[in-house]
């Protein structure tokens, strides 16, 4: 049986500030999706076309932007979809 890889989560200070600014329900949803992400890269994930290891996780109208480094997910931004790619 194939066991999915478990990733470690690192959240930048900037992303933490962005998370704190969100309503409690949105933070809860994003936290749940980050758990899924770390548990074998599950969720609505898309590779960003402009770089080699940058990705986005869609959580409703929000985008969690992250990079993958070996066994670590590095979240660098959490933004509304309208401003996520600026």
C-alpha angles and dihedrals in degrees: 000000000000114000114206116242117256115222127205116235124226120180120194121230090247092054090048090055091049090050093049090054092059126090115267095252092053091049090051092051092048091048090053092049091048088055089054090046092054091046097071103317096286123168140054097322126166130182112236110238098219098066142030104244107018120112141172131221115206116220108172107295092343129089124209107205117204147155128225118228114176103293096350134093110206112198110202103168143016112195144156110266092246092065103023098101101040 
